[in-house]
Structures are given as structure tokens and as C-alpha cells.
Amino acid sequence: MKRFISQTLIAAAIAGCMVATGNAQDDPLEIGVLLPSPIADVGWSHALNEGINAVKKKYGDEVKVNTIENIQEGPDADRIINKMVGDGNDFLLLGSFGFMNAGLRLAQRNPDLSFIHASGYKTADNFSPFTAKYYEGAYLMGMAAAELTTTKKLGVVGAFAIPELISTINGFALGARSIDPDITVDVVWINSWFDPAKAQDAAKALIAGGSDVLFSNAQDTPSVVTVAEEAGAYVFNLNSSMKEYAPTRYLGVVKTDWAPFFVASVDAHIAGNFEGKNEWLGMTDDVVVVEDWSSDISADMAAQIEATQADIVSGARHVYDGPLTNQAGEEMVPAGERLEDGAILGIDWHVQGVNTPLPQ
């Protein structure tokens, strides 16, 4: 009898293990998403969320997405990232530059997890920063702005003076000055991804200073766009279309489509071959897409922009082809040379034509 009971208990234990193992295999992949602003219907967090929706569309119930939105960079964000790992998320999307260091530390301590991080530059075996080559689209927008400006003064409302945004402003200035070298660009930094009141005040200040084309550079609300529309200034923005907020003065959008990269990253994690590396994605990758062009742009300029875009996509032309000088008139890229990706990723200087010095 004892032998029978013992064998029964062993068989039950084995069966229990098999059931537990089966359940573990059926558990969905937990994906943690941390966003610096509300998802809303436009902007950066909206664009990231659209990319995640593509993952959900492909995998359905095989993934479970846990999103926390509107978290500012700092100690609270660091604590939340730690909690996301503790809660069992195996794949994490960190949607802001300032989430980098906390995320990297956790990646190094948890080699079985995979992290993708927006706008940063640090890597690990399981930690991939991803950045868009916004400067490509901004260059084309600069060309259009040069045709439509009457004051020859362009304005930018910038979030933070980080390389990604600096390189984009440079692209805007270079594109405009390729058409008219007398054009200048003024910048107001508001040190926030999401502050509608500050963004509005900055836009109004730029318009009062003579800017008649505005660039809403990484503002996650349509605040700059609506101010420009009301004032009769042309305006464009990044990440997602805000045309409905400026039906008569919208110059266009430098949009990001993160779906292909996000899906590929989750595919790699599930397959066990996720590789941490800098993902530097642009028009060639169909991540940067310029659309919703204003009908006020002439046919001749539209053709010139289209030809320039084709050259950028093919590699025949690069926004950072020399000769390039900085604000002080110092040569930064000689004629016949091209600024390398690494130098653009870490850029800390503005090109000639940008009036506003970088904050120290």
C-alpha cells in the first residue's frame, strides 16, 4: 500500500510539473512601455504607441502590453522602470532620452530581457537605442520654408538641446539656406516634451520676432501648430500629422513610422537573437516619411524637393555633406567630406545661419 501511495504521489507530481510547464509556455510575452507624455491623438507618444499597436496586431494574445504614459524623466521614471522589470516584463520600450541610464543598468543586470530605448546612444548586448534621421525630412521642409517665407526668418520651438533635436534644427537650416543663404533660424528651448503653455509662449515670441515659418521640434501637443495657424505663420512638426489643427497654414509633417522596427525587435527577442546596437533609421528605412505638404508650395519647388529626397534615399546626397561651418564660422566638415553617423548622433554644434547659441 505504501509503495502504491508513493508511486501515485510521484505520478501526480510529474503531472503537476507537466501542467505547470504547459501553462508557462502559454503565458504571453509581457511588454512594458514607458512614455514621457500622454498618448493622445498626435505627437511622439502617439507615434510610439502606433508602433506598439502593430506588434499587438501581429501577435494578438501572444503578447500583453503594459503601458504607462505621461511620466517625466527623473527619479519617478527610474523607479517605474525598476518596477516594470520586477513585474515580469521581458521586453521593454523606454520612450524618452532621459530613461537611458536607468534602463541600461537594468539591462546589464538582466541579460535575458530585451530593451529598446528612444533617442539615446548607449548600448549593451540586450539594449538598443533607436533614433530617427529627422534631419533628412527637416532639410526638405527647410527648402519649402525658404520659398514661402517673406521675412527670411524661421523659428523653432525645441524641447531639449539633445543631439537628436540639434541635428534636426541643423537640417532645417541647411535645407532653407540651400535655397536662400540669407535665411536665418531662431530657437527657443523650453526644456520640456510636454508643456502646452510654454510651447505657446515660445511660438508667440518667435512670431513677434519676425519668424513667419515655425518648426514644432518634438512638442507632443499641437500648441505651436495652433498658434501659427492663428497668427498666419506656416508651421510643420515631427512624428504625426497635426494638419487638422492648422488647415490653412500647415507646411507638412516629418512623420515617423516605428512599426517595422518594433515588430522586428519583438521578433528577434522571441527568436532569441535580439542584438543590442544603435538603430539609426531614416527615409531609406521608411521610418522617416514626409507628407501632408502644403498646396502653397509651387510645382517647381515640389519637383526640386522630390529630386532632393530621391538623392538622399539613394545615398547620392547627404544633409551633412561638406563644406559646413558652425555658428562661429569655423569649418566643421571640409568640402568633399561627409559627417559620420557617430558625429551626428553626438552633435553639439549648430550650423551657420542658426542665430541662437546652444544652452550651456
C-alpha positions, -999 to 999 in steps of 0.1 A, spaced: 0 0 0 28 25 9 45 17 -23 13 23 -43 7 57 -25 43 67 -31 40 59 -68 7 77 -70 22 108 -54 52 107 -78 29 104 -108 8 133 -96 39 154 -91 51 147 -126 17 155 -140 17 187 -120 50 197 -134 38 190 -169 8 212 -164 29 240 -149 53 238 -178 25 238 -203 10 269 -186 44 287 -186 47 281 -223 13 295 -229 19 327 -210 20 358 -232 52 378 -237 49 408 -213 59 440 -229 65 471 -208 61 505 -224 71 538 -207 61 570 -224 71 606 -214 37 622 -224 1 613 -229 -6 591 -259 -34 615 -271 -41 617 -309 -9 633 -321 28 636 -312 57 615 -301 40 592 -277 12 587 -301 37 576 -328 54 551 -304 20 537 -294 11 532 -331 42 512 -335 33 490 -305 -2 486 -319 15 469 -349 31 444 -326 -2 437 -309 -18 433 -344 8 407 -354 9 387 -322 -26 391 -307 -30 372 -274 6 360 -275 17 394 -261 5 415 -233 14 452 -234 16 472 -202 18 509 -210 25 537 -185 22 572 -201 30 608 -191 60 600 -169 86 628 -167 123 619 -168 138 617 -133 136 596 -101 100 586 -107 107 572 -141 137 553 -128 115 537 -101 88 528 -126 114 511 -149 126 491 -120 90 481 -111 83 471 -148 112 446 -146 101 434 -112 65 429 -125 78 404 -151 80 424 -183 105 406 -206 107 432 -234 107 469 -226 103 500 -247 116 532 -230 103 561 -248 125 591 -238 161 601 -238 162 606 -200 152 570 -194 185 558 -208 208 553 -178 182 535 -155 173 513 -184 208 504 -193 217 494 -156 187 471 -156 196 456 -189 231 448 -177 217 431 -146 190 412 -166 206 397 -197 175 376 -205 154 408 -210 154 430 -242 153 468 -242 147 493 -269 153 529 -260 143 561 -278 168 588 -288 198 576 -268 232 564 -277 244 538 -251 242 501 -260 245 467 -243 241 432 -257 204 435 -248 199 473 -250 192 490 -284 188 528 -287 167 538 -317 168 572 -334 152 587 -365 171 607 -390 147 636 -387 172 659 -402 165 643 -436 129 654 -435 137 687 -419 160 695 -448 132 691 -472 109 712 -450 136 739 -449 135 740 -487 98 746 -487 101 772 -459 126 791 -479 101 795 -508 72 806 -485 90 829 -460 88 867 -467 108 878 -436 137 853 -442 134 844 -405 124 809 -394 116 799 -358 120 766 -339 103 757 -306 126 729 -292 121 705 -263 156 698 -251 190 706 -266 200 670 -272 218 658 -303 187 644 -320 170 678 -319 201 698 -326 208 678 -358 172 683 -369 174 720 -365 206 720 -385 189 700 -412 161 726 -413 185 755 -416 207 738 -442 177 730 -464 164 766 -462 198 781 -468 204 758 -498 176 778 -515 183 812 -499 216 817 -480 202 849 -463 177 830 -443 183 827 -405 168 805 -378 159 814 -342 154 788 -315 135 788 -282 143 758 -259 115 751 -234 131 721 -217 100 700 -218 85 674 -241 50 683 -229 42 718 -217 15 734 -239 16 768 -222 54 771 -226 52 760 -262 25 785 -270 45 814 -254 77 803 -273 58 803 -306 43 837 -299 77 851 -291 92 838 -323 64 852 -344 67 886 -326 104 885 -335 96 881 -372 96 844 -378 69 835 -404 76 798 -406 77 777 -374 91 743 -366 75 724 -337 105 703 -328 94 674 -306 65 691 -290 39 665 -281 9 688 -284 -4 709 -312 2 741 -292 28 755 -316 7 745 -346 -24 762 -334 -6 794 -325 10 795 -360 -24 790 -377 -40 818 -357 -11 841 -365 -9 833 -402 26 817 -400 34 784 -417 42 755 -395 54 719 -395 61 693 -368 76 659 -361 62 624 -356 25 625 -365 2 647 -386 -13 678 -370 -29 691 -402 -63 693 -386 -50 719 -362 -37 742 -390 -59 737 -420 -46 767 -439 -10 771 -428 3 736 -424 36 731 -442 37 694 -436 49 667 -412 81 648 -408 64 616 -396 79 585 -380 66 550 -386 81 528 -359 60 497 -367 86 478 -388 114 483 -363 92 475 -332 79 443 -348 113 432 -359 127 438 -324 100 417 -308 105 390 -334 142 389 -325 135 387 -288 111 358 -293 136 340 -316 164 345 -290 186 365 -313 180 401 -301 211 422 -306 218 455 -289 230 481 -313 224 517 -324 194 517 -348 198 549 -369 167 549 -392 157 573 -419 139 577 -452 158 547 -467 142 525 -440 107 540 -445 108 552 -409 110 589 -417 82 599 -440 74 634 -452 38 641 -461 8 665 -459 27 691 -480 11 725 -483 -6 733 -515 10 767 -514 44 751 -524 50 758 -561 52 730 -586 88 739 -593 98 737 -557 79 705 -552 98 689 -580 131 702 -565 122 687 -532 112 654 -548 146 652 -566 165 660 -534 146 634 -515 154 608 -541 191 617 -539 191 614 -501 173 580 -502 198 567 -528 228 580 -509 239 603 -537 234 632 -513 236 637 -475 224 665 -454 257 667 -437 279 669 -468 307 695 -465 316 722 -466 298 730 -433 307 757 -408 293 763 -373 278 795 -358 312 809 -352 322 805 -388 346 776 -381 348 748 -406 334 716 -392 332 695 -423 355 702 -452 343 702 -488 342 667 -503 337 651 -468 307 639 -450 299 640 -413 298 604 -400 268 589 -382 286 588 -349 294 625 -351 258 633 -359 245 612 -331 266 632 -307 264 666 -324 268 696 -301 270 725 -325 247 745 -347 254 752 -384 259 788 -396 226 805 -400 212 794 -367 213 825 -345 206 811 -311 236 797 -292 232 763 -276 225 764 -238 255 756 -217 
